[in-house]
Amino acid sequence: MTYTLNKFAEECHDALKADPGPAGREKVLDCVRKALKDEAFIKAYLPDTAEKERNIIFEDPDLGFCICAHVYKGAKKGFPHDHGSTWAI
């Protein structure tokens, strides 16, 4: 069964609602791992045909977090930087 964006967002929401601290974020990390292992999820939400490099694919109205899909064509050079109170995977 394919992992859907709605299920991913719901599980992230539930984890952060139950515990907004490190334990809740660890549960979110588990959700991210699950999503990234699902080829159908990757194909659906991180398509090679994305027009923009960064797309907000979900915004949680209650907790305010966003799920962004970053799709780069070719190599991307980045430098260490601070995400402030947010984190990225």
Residue pairs with C-beta under 8 A, 6 or more apart in sequence:
2 38
2 40
2 41
2 44
3 34
3 35
3 38
3 40
3 41
4 41
5 41
5 44
5 45
5 57
5 58
5 67
8 31
8 34
8 35
8 41
8 58
8 67
9 58
9 60
9 67
11 27
11 31
12 28
12 31
12 60
12 65
12 67
13 60
13 62
13 63
13 65
15 24
15 25
15 27
15 28
15 31
16 24
16 25
16 28
16 63
16 65
17 24
17 62
17 63
18 24
18 27
19 27
20 63
25 87
29 89
32 89
35 41
35 42
35 45
36 42
45 57
45 69
46 69
46 71
47 71
48 71
48 73
50 69
50 71
53 70
53 71
53 72
53 73
54 68
54 69
54 70
55 68
55 69
55 70
55 71
56 66
56 67
56 68
57 67
57 68
57 69
58 66
58 67
59 65
59 66
59 67
60 66
68 88
